[in-house]
Amino acid sequence: MMTSHARVQTAHASDYLVRLSREWVRDFPGLVFDDRHAVIPLPGARFELIAGSDFLDITLVANSDTQAVLLEHLVAGHLDSLSGGENLRYRWTLQ
């Protein structure tokens, strides 16, 4: 299993977390969230999002490096579409 993490600086972390979770809960019924924390189970992977006052922590556990990179792009793309033009920066680190 591979773990990938990014801390995204934003004052809108909770809003993005909630909006993403509301969109994805239809496709991933095991998803649980509140305004500060979300766990998103995917086939063969899992996201955890934590909203701080000025950051959004994203942790991904995936079966392979390839799957991790694909899912990094997936979640970043969805968050970017919710950001209303805010320039979110993702610096992923594989562990």
C-alpha positions in Angstrom: 0.0 0.0 0.0 1.2 3.5 -0.9 0.4 6.6 1.1 0.4 10.0 -0.5 -0.2 13.3 1.3 -0.7 17.0 0.3 -1.4 20.1 2.5 -3.3 22.7 0.4 -3.3 26.2 1.8 -6.8 27.8 1.7 -9.1 29.7 3.9 -12.0 27.7 2.4 -10.9 24.2 3.4 -14.1 23.2 5.3 -16.3 24.5 2.4 -14.3 22.5 -0.2 -14.3 19.4 2.0 -18.1 19.5 2.5 -18.9 20.3 -1.1 -16.7 17.5 -2.4 -18.2 15.0 0.1 -21.7 15.9 -0.9 -20.9 15.4 -4.6 -19.1 12.1 -4.0 -21.5 10.5 -1.4 -23.8 9.4 -4.2 -21.0 7.4 -5.8 -19.3 6.2 -2.7 -22.0 5.2 -0.1 -19.4 4.4 2.6 -18.3 8.1 2.6 -18.6 9.8 6.0 -18.0 13.5 6.7 -18.7 16.5 8.8 -17.4 20.0 8.3 -13.8 19.2 9.4 -13.2 15.6 8.4 -14.1 13.2 5.6 -13.2 9.6 4.9 -13.8 8.5 1.4 -13.5 4.7 0.6 -12.8 3.9 -3.0 -12.2 0.5 -4.6 -8.7 -0.4 -3.6 -8.0 3.0 -2.0 -9.1 5.5 0.6 -9.0 9.3 1.0 -9.0 11.2 4.3 -9.5 14.9 4.3 -9.0 17.2 7.3 -9.9 20.9 7.1 -7.9 23.3 9.3 -8.4 27.0 9.6 -6.1 27.8 6.7 -5.4 24.4 5.1 -6.9 21.2 3.7 -4.9 18.0 4.5 -5.5 15.2 2.0 -4.1 11.7 2.7 -4.5 9.0 0.2 -3.8 5.3 0.7 -3.7 3.3 -2.6 -2.7 -0.1 -3.9 0.1 1.2 -6.1 2.1 4.3 -7.1 0.2 4.4 -10.4 -3.2 4.3 -8.7 -2.0 7.0 -6.2 -1.0 9.4 -9.0 -4.3 8.9 -10.8 -6.3 9.5 -7.7 -4.2 12.5 -6.8 -5.2 14.0 -10.1 -8.8 13.0 -9.6 -9.2 14.7 -6.2 -7.2 17.8 -7.2 -9.3 18.2 -10.4 -12.6 18.0 -8.4 -11.3 20.4 -5.7 -10.1 22.8 -8.4 -13.6 22.8 -10.0 -15.1 23.7 -6.6 -12.6 26.5 -5.8 -14.2 29.2 -7.9 -10.8 30.2 -9.4 -8.7 30.0 -6.3 -5.3 28.9 -7.2 -4.9 25.7 -5.1 -1.5 24.2 -5.0 -0.9 20.6 -4.3 2.5 19.2 -3.4 2.0 15.5 -3.1 4.5 13.4 -1.2 4.6 9.6 -1.5 5.5 7.7 1.6 
